[in-house]
Amino acid sequence: MKWLLHGLVLSVAGSSLTAWALEPDVFGTTRSVSRQAVHDDTRGELSCTFGHVPERLTLEQAVERVLCNDPRTRLSWVNAKAQAAQVGLSQSAYLPRLNGRLDSTRGNGRVDFDEPHLRSGDGNRRRNSAGIELSWVLVDFGRRGAALNQARQLLLAANATQDATLQDTFVQAAQAYYDALSAQRSLAASIQVAELAARNLEAADAKYKAGAAALSDRLQAQTAFSQANLRQIRDRGALQNALGILALRMGLSAQTPLQLAGDLTPLPNTQFVKAVDELLVQARQEHPAILAAQARLNAAQAAVDERRAASLPTLALTADLAYASSQQSRIFNGDERERNRSIGLQLSIPLFEGFGSVYQIRHAQARVEAGQAELAEVERQVALDLWTSYQALNTETQSLQRTDELVEQSRQSLEVVQGRYHSGVGSMIELMNALTSYASAQEQHIQGLSHWQTLRLRLAANLGRLGFWTLQ
């Protein structure tokens, strides 16, 4: 399986990265961490190094900045890195343990003799020693293998969790961008409605002054114009709020001026949408949340094997090389030198641990059952989310055409009513209703476009196949 979304190399503090780089990675565990950027076949890796904000910010640029500055993506990457180190720790259990020892002691004493021909007196003693001890476990009936398998499965879970976090952050970043686009388009629509209301007010005022219309027509037109201005103020505030949220997600000041280069237009790239049954099968194979739950279940099963092997004997090779020298006063019989060398096999047999191993195995078995329940719940939730997104996208796709038609129809109706009113045939109430219908149709179409874009990405995330290619 080829992932279109991988873990992100985050630009963390230079000191922490430098300290990590100085530690040797003998087993190469860091290569097991998802460190590739979000990419597809046509894009390179994401470096997370940015300059000034572009004059016109595209959706891809916004998503890149959000992914690099989101704390959750940083946390998920660090968790995967920590689990990779745990894999190295489990691999190190296969290597021998070599310990050195240096000792230096000094003491004083007095010796008194009862026989008169022996001289009593004080003395001192100084002893220096050095040694090397070797211990190497040769046979442990699979305990180290089970522990290593558990660590590797947990690393797979951490990488999959990182992918899931990235996909969720990806969707939220795109949602923030689309919200800003929606607010931008709503403001443009409200400005247009305000201009139309101003023309209606001008026409009503002219007809009132000419005696061709009642004062009520002018007052209704004035009310409609005030309402259009109020809507324009609110839409302008909504746009500033949406742009501020997008800037904060990108790690910028909320007041950073942003100009968006995109537009709310339906994209043709929905080739990943297939029959729902086929999508469900695909999600079970590729969704990172399911892969993470499956890996945690495998790790729990490996933990059972590790606990059972822990109650079995272990055979280890031991060796010891030591040297000691003592410098003593003559009263303590002079200097001494000692050399010791030994090698042997040590068999450790657990006899009785207060039934602790039994309950450790029971605990590990219970974790397996919990992992099975978790996997079933994750699969169920993924299926529910996929079905909901699938149906919502289909519904919204059909609705987009209708809302587009509604905007065109309401615009034509407004033009006709305006012509009737200017010619003295139509009424102000009819004109106000037509203007309100046109504004409402525009709002529905804008919301539908924004919702459609988000649902398309949400469905790709539910499949576990979200990447920059979905933005094209």
C-alpha positions in Angstrom: 0.0 0.0 0.0 1.2 3.4 -0.9 0.3 6.3 1.5 -0.4 9.6 0.0 -0.1 11.3 3.3 3.0 10.6 5.5 4.3 12.1 8.7 5.7 15.6 8.8 9.3 16.6 9.5 8.6 19.4 12.0 10.8 22.5 12.5 11.3 22.0 16.3 13.8 23.9 18.4 17.3 23.6 17.0 18.8 22.6 20.4 16.5 19.6 20.8 17.2 18.4 17.3 20.9 18.8 17.7 20.9 16.9 21.0 19.0 14.1 19.4 21.3 14.0 16.4 24.4 13.7 18.6 23.1 10.4 20.0 24.2 7.5 17.8 21.4 5.5 16.3 23.1 2.1 16.0 20.0 0.2 15.0 18.7 2.9 12.6 15.3 3.1 14.3 14.8 6.7 13.3 14.3 5.5 9.7 11.2 3.7 10.9 9.5 7.0 11.9 7.2 8.6 9.4 9.4 11.6 8.5 8.3 12.2 5.0 6.3 15.3 4.3 2.8 15.4 2.9 3.4 14.7 -0.8 2.2 12.9 -3.9 4.1 11.6 -7.0 4.5 15.2 -8.4 5.4 17.1 -5.3 8.7 17.1 -3.3 9.0 17.0 0.4 7.7 19.8 2.6 10.6 21.6 4.3 8.5 23.6 6.8 10.8 26.6 6.1 8.8 29.6 5.0 9.5 33.2 4.1 7.1 36.1 4.0 3.4 35.4 3.4 2.7 35.3 -0.4 0.9 38.3 -1.8 -1.9 35.9 -2.8 -2.2 32.9 -0.6 -3.2 29.6 -2.2 -4.9 26.7 -0.5 -1.9 24.5 -0.7 0.4 27.2 0.8 -2.1 27.7 3.7 -2.3 23.9 4.4 1.5 23.5 4.4 1.9 26.3 6.9 -0.9 24.9 9.1 0.6 21.4 9.1 4.0 22.7 10.1 2.7 24.9 12.9 0.0 22.7 14.5 1.1 21.4 17.9 -0.8 18.1 17.5 1.3 17.2 14.5 4.5 18.0 16.5 3.3 15.9 19.4 2.4 12.9 17.2 5.8 13.0 15.5 7.6 13.1 18.9 5.5 10.2 20.2 6.5 8.2 17.1 10.1 9.1 17.7 9.9 8.0 21.3 8.4 4.7 20.3 11.2 4.2 17.7 13.7 4.6 20.6 11.8 1.9 22.4 12.3 -0.4 19.4 16.0 0.2 19.7 15.9 -0.6 23.4 14.3 -3.9 22.7 16.9 -4.7 20.1 19.7 -3.9 22.5 18.5 -6.8 24.7 20.1 -9.2 22.3 23.6 -7.7 22.9 25.9 -8.5 25.8 26.2 -6.3 28.8 29.8 -5.2 29.7 30.4 -3.3 33.0 33.7 -1.9 34.3 34.5 -1.4 38.0 37.2 0.7 39.8 37.6 0.6 43.6 40.0 2.4 45.9 40.0 2.1 49.7 42.2 3.2 52.4 42.1 2.3 56.1 44.0 2.6 59.4 44.2 0.1 62.3 46.2 -0.9 65.4 47.4 -4.3 66.4 48.1 -5.2 70.0 49.9 -8.5 71.0 49.8 -10.2 74.3 53.2 -11.8 73.9 56.0 -9.5 74.9 58.3 -10.5 72.1 55.8 -9.3 69.5 55.7 -5.5 68.9 52.3 -3.8 69.0 51.7 -0.8 66.8 49.6 1.2 64.3 49.3 0.3 60.6 47.6 1.5 57.4 46.2 -0.3 54.4 45.4 0.9 50.8 43.7 -1.3 48.3 43.0 -0.6 44.6 41.1 -2.9 42.3 39.7 -2.9 38.8 37.5 -5.4 37.0 35.3 -6.1 33.9 32.1 -8.1 34.1 30.4 -9.6 31.0 26.8 -10.9 30.9 25.1 -12.2 27.8 21.7 -13.8 27.7 21.8 -16.7 25.3 18.4 -18.3 25.7 15.2 -16.8 27.1 12.5 -18.8 25.3 11.3 -15.9 23.2 10.9 -13.2 25.7 13.2 -10.7 23.9 11.6 -11.5 20.6 8.1 -10.9 22.0 9.2 -7.6 23.5 10.7 -6.5 20.2 7.6 -7.5 18.3 5.5 -5.5 20.8 7.7 -2.4 20.4 7.6 -2.6 16.6 3.8 -2.9 16.6 3.5 0.1 18.9 5.7 2.0 16.5 3.4 1.1 13.6 0.5 2.3 15.8 2.4 5.6 16.5 3.1 6.1 12.8 -0.5 5.4 11.9 -1.7 7.8 14.6 0.6 10.4 13.2 -0.9 9.9 9.8 -4.4 10.2 11.2 -3.5 13.4 13.1 -2.1 14.9 9.9 -5.2 14.1 7.9 -7.4 15.6 10.5 -5.2 18.7 10.6 -5.2 18.8 6.8 -9.0 18.8 6.8 -9.2 21.5 9.4 -6.7 23.7 7.6 -8.7 23.4 4.3 -11.9 24.1 6.3 -10.4 27.3 7.6 -9.4 28.4 4.1 -12.8 27.6 2.7 -14.5 29.4 5.5 -12.4 32.5 4.6 -13.3 32.1 0.9 -17.0 31.7 1.9 -16.8 34.8 4.0 -15.1 36.7 1.2 -17.7 35.7 -1.3 -20.5 36.5 1.1 -19.1 40.0 1.6 -19.0 40.5 -2.2 -22.6 39.3 -2.4 -23.7 41.7 0.4 -22.0 44.6 -1.3 -23.8 43.8 -4.5 -27.2 43.6 -2.6 -26.4 46.9 -0.9 -25.8 48.5 -4.3 -29.1 47.2 -5.6 -30.9 48.4 -2.5 -29.3 51.8 -3.0 -30.6 51.9 -6.6 -34.1 50.9 -5.4 -34.0 53.7 -2.7 -32.9 56.2 -5.4 -35.8 55.1 -7.6 -38.3 55.2 -4.8 -37.1 58.6 -3.7 -37.4 60.0 -7.2 -40.9 58.6 -7.7 -42.0 59.9 -4.2 -40.7 63.4 -5.1 -42.5 63.3 -8.4 -45.7 62.3 -6.6 -45.8 58.9 -8.4 -45.3 56.8 -5.2 -46.4 56.9 -1.6 -44.1 57.7 1.3 -44.4 54.1 2.4 -42.5 53.0 -0.7 -39.6 55.3 0.1 -39.5 54.1 3.8 -39.5 50.5 2.8 -36.7 51.1 0.3 -34.8 53.0 3.1 -35.3 50.0 5.5 -34.1 47.5 2.9 -31.0 49.7 2.2 -30.2 49.9 6.0 -30.6 46.1 6.3 -28.3 45.6 3.4 -25.7 47.8 5.0 -26.0 46.0 8.3 -25.5 42.7 6.5 -22.5 44.1 4.8 -21.0 45.2 8.1 -21.5 41.7 9.6 -20.1 39.9 6.6 -17.0 42.1 6.7 -16.6 41.2 10.3 -17.1 37.5 9.5 -14.4 37.8 6.9 -11.9 39.4 9.3 -12.7 36.7 11.8 -12.2 33.9 9.3 -8.9 35.4 8.1 -7.7 35.8 11.7 -8.4 32.2 12.5 -6.6 31.1 9.3 -3.6 33.2 10.2 -3.4 31.9 13.8 -3.5 28.3 12.5 -0.6 29.1 10.2 1.4 30.4 13.2 1.0 34.1 12.3 -0.5 37.1 14.1 -4.3 37.2 13.8 -4.0 40.7 12.3 -1.7 39.6 9.5 -3.2 40.8 6.2 -4.1 37.9 3.9 -5.2 37.9 0.3 -6.7 34.6 -0.8 -5.9 33.4 -4.3 -8.6 30.6 -4.5 -12.3 30.7 -5.2 -15.3 28.6 -4.2 -15.7 26.6 -7.4 -16.5 22.9 -7.6 -13.4 20.8 -8.5 -13.8 17.9 -10.9 -11.4 15.6 -8.9 -13.8 13.1 -7.3 -12.4 10.0 -9.0 -11.8 8.4 -5.7 -15.6 8.2 -5.1 -16.7 4.7 -6.0 -19.5 2.4 -4.8 -19.9 2.7 -1.1 -19.2 -1.1 -0.4 -15.9 -0.8 -2.3 -15.1 2.3 -0.3 -15.7 0.6 3.0 -13.3 -2.3 2.0 -10.7 0.3 1.0 -11.1 2.2 4.3 -10.6 -0.9 6.3 -7.3 -1.5 4.5 -5.9 2.0 4.4 -7.5 4.2 7.2 -4.7 5.1 9.7 -7.1 4.9 12.7 -7.8 1.2 11.8 -4.2 0.5 11.2 -3.2 2.0 14.5 -5.9 0.0 16.4 -4.8 -3.2 14.6 -1.1 -2.5 15.5 -2.1 -1.9 19.2 -3.9 -5.2 19.2 -0.9 -7.0 17.8 1.3 -5.4 20.4 -1.1 -6.6 23.2 -0.9 -10.1 21.8 2.9 -9.9 21.8 2.8 -8.7 25.4 1.0 -11.9 26.4 3.9 -13.9 24.8 6.5 -11.8 26.6 4.9 -12.3 30.0 4.6 -16.0 29.5 8.3 -16.3 28.4 9.2 -14.2 31.5 8.2 -17.1 33.7 10.6 -19.5 31.9 14.3 -20.1 32.7 17.0 -18.0 31.1 20.6 -19.1 30.2 23.3 -16.5 30.2 27.0 -16.4 29.6 29.0 -14.7 32.3 32.7 -13.7 32.5 34.8 -11.7 35.0 38.3 -10.3 34.8 39.6 -8.6 37.9 42.9 -7.2 39.3 43.6 -5.9 42.8 46.6 -4.6 44.6 47.1 -3.8 48.3 49.8 -1.6 49.9 50.1 -2.2 53.6 52.4 -1.5 56.4 54.7 -4.3 57.5 52.6 -4.9 60.6 49.8 -6.0 58.2 52.1 -8.4 56.4 53.2 -6.2 53.4 51.9 -5.8 49.9 49.6 -8.1 48.0 48.5 -8.5 44.4 45.6 -10.6 43.1 44.3 -11.5 39.7 40.9 -13.3 39.0 39.6 -14.7 35.8 36.3 -16.6 35.4 33.9 -17.7 32.7 30.7 -19.7 33.0 27.1 -20.3 32.2 24.3 -19.0 34.5 20.9 -20.7 34.5 18.1 -18.7 36.2 14.9 -20.5 37.0 12.0 -18.6 38.4 10.5 -20.8 41.2 8.0 -18.7 43.0 7.1 -15.1 42.6 4.0 -14.9 44.7 1.7 -15.7 41.7 2.8 -12.3 40.2 3.5 -13.8 36.8 0.0 -15.4 36.7 -1.7 -12.1 37.2 0.6 -10.3 34.7 -0.4 -12.8 32.1 -4.1 -12.3 33.0 -3.6 -8.5 32.7 -2.0 -8.9 29.3 -4.8 -11.2 28.1 -7.3 -8.6 29.2 -5.5 -6.0 27.2 -5.8 -8.2 24.1 -9.6 -8.4 24.6 -9.7 -4.6 25.1 -7.7 -4.2 21.8 -10.2 -6.4 20.0 -13.0 -4.3 21.2 -11.2 -1.1 20.3 -10.5 -2.3 16.8 -14.2 -3.2 16.3 -15.2 0.2 17.6 -12.8 2.0 15.3 -13.9 0.0 12.3 -17.5 0.8 13.1 -16.8 4.5 13.6 -14.9 4.7 10.3 -17.7 3.0 8.5 -20.2 5.4 10.0 -18.1 8.4 9.2 -17.5 7.2 5.6 -21.2 6.5 5.0 -22.2 9.9 6.4 -19.6 11.7 4.3 -20.5 9.7 1.2 -24.2 10.5 1.4 -23.6 14.1 2.3 -21.3 14.6 -0.6 -23.8 13.0 -3.0 -26.6 15.2 -1.6 -24.5 18.4 -1.8 -23.3 17.6 -5.3 -26.9 17.4 -6.5 -27.8 20.5 -4.5 -25.1 22.7 -6.0 -26.7 22.6 -9.4 -30.0 23.5 -8.0 -28.7 26.4 -5.9 -26.8 27.7 -9.0 -30.1 27.6 -10.9 -31.8 29.3 -8.0 -29.4 32.2 -8.0 -29.9 32.7 -11.7 -33.6 32.5 -11.5 -33.8 34.9 -8.6 -31.5 37.4 -10.4 -33.7 37.3 -13.5 -36.8 37.8 -11.3 -35.2 40.7 -9.6 -34.4 42.4 -12.9 -38.0 41.9 -14.1 -39.5 43.3 -10.9 -37.1 46.3 -11.0 -38.2 47.0 -14.5 -41.9 46.8 -13.6 -41.4 49.1 -10.6 -39.4 51.7 -12.6 -42.2 51.7 -15.2 -44.8 52.3 -12.5 -46.4 48.8 -12.7 -44.8 46.9 -9.9 -45.0 47.5 -6.1 -42.3 48.1 -3.5 -43.3 45.0 -1.6 -42.8 42.9 -4.8 -39.4 44.5 -5.3 -38.3 43.9 -1.7 -39.3 40.3 -1.9 -37.4 39.8 -5.1 -34.3 41.4 -3.6 -34.6 39.3 -0.4 -35.0 36.1 -2.5 -31.9 37.0 -4.6 -29.8 37.6 -1.5 -31.0 34.3 0.1 -30.2 32.3 -3.0 -26.7 33.7 -3.1 -26.1 32.8 0.5 -27.4 29.2 0.0 -25.2 28.8 -3.0 -22.1 30.1 -1.2 -22.7 27.8 1.8 -23.2 24.9 -0.5 -19.9 25.5 -2.3 -18.0 25.7 0.9 -19.7 22.6 2.3 -19.1 20.7 -0.8 -15.4 21.4 -0.8 -15.1 20.3 2.9 -17.2 17.2 2.4 -15.0 16.1 -0.5 -11.9 16.3 1.6 -13.6 14.7 4.6 -14.6 11.7 2.5 -11.0 11.4 1.3 -9.8 11.5 4.9 -12.4 8.9 5.9 -10.8 6.7 3.2 -7.3 7.4 4.6 -6.2 8.8 1.3 -6.0 12.5 1.9 -3.1 14.4 0.3 -2.3 17.5 -1.7 -3.6 15.7 -4.8 -7.1 16.2 -3.5 -6.7 20.0 -3.8 -6.0 19.9 -7.5 
